[in-house]
């Protein structure tokens, strides 16, 4: 299209789709983002399922949209039966499909051309061709009514079984990565700052799996809680219970006196609840963890997740520092589901603790608790809902969308 260069399509006909070297390969490398295929494909048992698989995989391999329409049942003969099977696929996903023999109306959906262009831009194995001739065409632009489903939480599968499979796969990736790092560096311990929150809980669960893979005692994990001005009884209690139930080494280092001494050294009033007040605690905690790691010949396991890294929601030279960050590719909305997966497979006592951690508001706990002793500083009150952040993050990182 003369005004929309990403709207470029090529045509292959019928059995071109089944060829060993289909024309769509050259057409897509030549710039086509959409392949259309008018086909006279007759029906035999199992062919519809194979056809769907073939078109879906072709759209994935060529990073394109694929629009396929077969001859309708009215064109059947005494020898061949046609079903009117129609498919629209995009990068391996079937967006719309008319079931064979049930063609009662048009098969309609939308293909995201910007998404496809973004995929091709970052895919190093997609090699363009410049030999093909392209022909410009005009087409009236209209406002498109979106009919395809757009997931509210794109990082999280909608099916419960898929969620559990995804959670288990992520835990395996995290734990095997940490296992290799611990073995390669000959670390004697894994040191984790445990707060009773989601991220540090996930990091601890991953560390436990890694130690089991290494066939090492769980006591080699040093889980350190560092209470200060904003620590609540709930999170402190959950931290201690979690470590006891998992069988790791639990350490408590109260940093209140150290932070107050630092306030005195730099002339900071302890009544001034500003960014210095907050970050001094985070940096003191990191210093404690690093020094314990040095003392025990270990490494500090970072707990920050992908959403926090994207937002910059960490203290510079504080909790953004670690020797190996196991959660750095896991978005916050998915962290919750992974812990829920572990909780549902845990014994009753551990399950109770994990579910209470899931119900605890997300907070850095750097400001004093309220008059009831409850958490006063809630992250999402300050930065907004993580459901929104992760929605934007997915489309920017995965699909190459601009902020606009």
N, C-alpha and C positions, 0 to 999 in steps of 0.2 A: 504494500500500500504506500502511495506516495507520501502520505503524512505520518504513517506509522511503520517505520522500517522493520520493526520486530514482527509485524503481521505479514509474513512471507510464507506461502504454502507451495507444496509440490504434490504431484499426483502420481500414484502408482495404481495399476489396475489388476484386480482379481488375484491371479496366482503370483503376481510380483511379490506379494507378501510372503509367500511360501518359498521363494527362491533362496538359494544358498548365498547369493550376493544381491539382495534386493535393491532396486533403484532408490529406495528411500535413504539408503546409506549415503549415496553421493548427493542426493537432494538436500539432506539435512546438513551435511558438511559444506554444501554450497550456500547455506543460509536459510533454508526452509525451517520454520519453527512448527509448522503444521503439515502433516501428511493426510491427504484424503484418498480413500480407496473405494470406488464403486465396484462391487463384486457380484459375481454369479456363483456363489459357493453353495453347493447342495448339502442337504443334511443327511448324515448317517450318525449312528450312535456314538457319542463321545466327541463328535467333531466340534460342537458349540463350545464345550469347555476348553478344548485345545486351542480353538480360534481365539477365545478370550485371553488365554495365557500368552499366546503368540503376540497378539496386538499389544497387550500390556507390557510384555518384556521388550518389544521393539521400541515402544515409546520411552522406556527407561534407558535402554542402551543408546538411543539417538537423542535423548533429552528433548523430546518433542511432544506435541499433541498429535494424536492419531484419531482420525474420524473415519469410521468404517461403516458401510451400509451394504447389505446383501439384498439380492432379489427377493421380492415378497412372495407370499404363498400363492398369490394369484397367477404367478408365472410358472408354477409347477407344471410338469408334463407327465406323461405315462412312465417316463424313465427316471426323471429327477424330481425331487421335492425340495422346494425352497421355503425358507422360514421368515425372511425379513429381519434377520438378526442384525441389530444396529449397536455400535459401540463407540464411545468417546473416551479415550484414555489420555492421561497426561503424566509423563515421567514415571511410569510404572503403576499409576493409580487409575482404576476404572471409575470415571466420574459419572457416567450415565450409560445405561444399557437397556435395550428393549429385549425382553425374553423372546426366544424363538417362537414363532406362530402366534404371538400376541401383539402384533404391530397394529395398534389402534390409533396412535397419534405420533407426532414428531418426538424424537429423542433429543432433548435440549439440555445444554449446560453451558458453562463458560470455561474457556481455557486461559490461564494466566500467562500471558506472553512475557511479561517482565520477569516472572519467576523462572521461566525457561531460559531467557537470556542471561539471567544471573547465574543459573546452574552451569551454562556453557562457559561463561566467563571464568569461573573458578575451577572448572574441570580441566586438569592438565592433559588428560588423554583424549580430549575432543579436538581433533585437528581439522581446521576449516579448509575448504577448497575454494580456489578463486577462478576456476576454469568455466564454471557454469554461467550461462546467461540468465539474468533476471529481467522480468518484464513488469513494469509498473502498471498499476491499475487504480481506478477510482472507485470508491464505495462510500456512500453516505454514512457519516458517523451518527450514531444514536446513543442515548443514555441506556445502558444495559441494566436490566433488573437482575440482581444476583439470585440465582436459584440453587447453586451448589452449596454444600455445607461448609462452613468455616468454623473450625474447632475453637471453642473459647479457651481451652487449655491445651495448646498444640503439643506440648511436651509430654502430656499425660494421655495414654490410650484410654478410650472410652469403655472398653470391655474389661471386666474385672479380671478375667483370666489373662488378658494381654498385659494388664498392669502388673500382675504378679510375675509374669514371664520377664517383662521389662525390668522390674525391680531386681530380680534374681540375676539377670544378665549384667546389670550395672554393678551390682555388688561383686560379681566375679571379676569384672574388668578392674574395678578399684583394688580389690584384694590381691589379685595377681600382680598388678603394677607395683603395689607397695611391697609385696613379697620379694620381687626382683630387686627393688631399691634397697631394702634392708639387707639382703644377701650380698649385693654388689658392694655396698659400703661397709660391710662387716659391722653393722651397728649392733651394739649390745642391747640397746633399749629403744623403744618407741615412746616418745614423750608427747602427751596430748593435754592441752588445757581443756578441762571438762567444766561446762557451765550449767548443765541441766537443760540446755536448749537443743534445738533440732540438729544443727550442723555438727556440734561437737559430739552428739550422740551417734550420728551417722559415722563420723570419723573413727569413733571408738569401736563401733560394730565392725567396720572394715579392718581395723587393726587386729581385732580378735580373730577374724577369718585369716588374715595374713600370717599371724603367728601359728595358727593351727596348720596352715599349708607348709610352713617351715618346720613343723613338728617341734616347736619351741614352747616353753612354759609361758602361760599367759601373764605370769608375774613379771615378764620382761617388758610389759606395757606399763608405763608410769602415767597414770591419770591424775592430773594435778588440778585441784580446785583452788581458786585464789579469791576468797571473799573480800569485799571492800564495801564502800558506802551504799551501793545499790543492790547488793546481793540479798535475795529474799530467802526465807526459810524453805519455801517450796522447792526452788531450784537447787538449793544447797543439799536438801534432803534427797532429792531425786538423783543428784550426782553421786552421793555416797552409796545409795541403794544400788544404783546401776553398776557401779564398780565392784561392789561386794558380790552381786549376783553373777557378774561375768567372770569373776575370779582374777581381776587385774590388780596391780599394786596401786593403792589409793594414797595420795598425798594431799594434805591441806597446808597451804601457805597463805596466811592472812597478810595481805599487803597494805592494810590500813595505815600502820605506823610508817612504813616505807614511803607511802604516797604523801602522808602528812609532812614527813621530813623533807621530801622533795618540794612540797608547797612552800615550806619555810626557806629552803635554799634559793628558790627563784622569786620569792616575794609574792606568792599567789595566796589570796585569801580563801580558806576552805568554805567560806559562805558564798563565794562567787561561782555559781554553777554554770560556767561557760565551757567553751570547747577545750580550754586548757585543763579544766577540772576533769572532763571526761577522758581526754586522750592521755593524760598522765597515768591513769589507771590501766588503760590498754597497753601502754608502752612498758609499764612496770611488770605487767603480767608476761609480756613477751620476753623481757629480760630474765625473769624467773625461769621460764620454760627453757630458754636457750642455755642458761647456766646449769640447770639440772641435766640437760642433755649432754653438755660438756663434761660434767662431773661423772655421769654414768656411761659415757662413751656411746651415746645414742644420738638420735635425730629428732627434731621437733616436727610433728605431723600437723600440717595446716588444716584448718577446719572451714575456712571461708568458701562459700559456694559461688557458682557462676553468676547468679543474679546480683550478689553483693559486689563481685568484682566489676561487673558491667556498670553498676551504679556508683562505684567508688565508695561504697558503704563499708569502709574499713579505716582503721587508724594508720596513717602513713608511718612506717617504721615501728608499727605496733603489730596488731593482729593480721596485717597484710603480709607479714614476714613469716616464713617457715622454711624448712629444708625439703619438704615434700608435701604439697597440698593435694589431698586425696579427693576433695570435693570440687575442685576448680572447674570441672566440666559438667557439674550437675546443677540444674536450675532449682530455685527454692521450691517451686510448686511440686517438683518431682521428689525432693528430699522427704517431704511429708509422706508420700506414698511408699517410698522405700522403707522408711521406719515402720509404717503401718504393716507392711508385708512381713517384716521381721517380728513385729509384735504378735501378729496372728499365728505365727509358727513357734512362739516361745511358750515356756511353761507359765503357769498362772501368776506367779509372783513377778517374774520379769515382764510379763505382758501388762500387768497393772502399772508398773513404773513407766514403761514405754508409752502406754496410752495417756498417762498423766502428762508426760513430756509433750505428746502431740497436742494436748489441750492447753498447754502453757502459751501465753501470748509471746510472739517473737519480740525479743528485746535484747539490747546489749547490756542492760542493767548497769548503766554508768551514772545514773541519777538516783538519789535516795528514794526508798520505797514510800508509798503514801501512808496516811495515818493508820490504815488497817494492816500495814505490812505487806501490801500487794505491790506488784510491779507498776511503777508509775510511768515508765518510758517505753512506749510501744512503737516499734520500728515503722509499722505501716501507717501510724498517725503522722509520721514525719515524712516518709518518702512515698507514700501511696501504696495501694494494694499490689502484692507480688503477682497476682493473677494478670494484672495489666502489664506490669513490667516484663513478665515472661512472654506474654503474647507479642509484644513489640520486639523483644529480644529474639524470639524464634524467627520471625519474619525478616529481621535484619540480618541475623547470622546465617540462617538456613537458606533463605530465599533471595538474599541480596537486595532487599527493599531499602529504599532511602528512608530517613526519618519522616519525611513528608508523607 
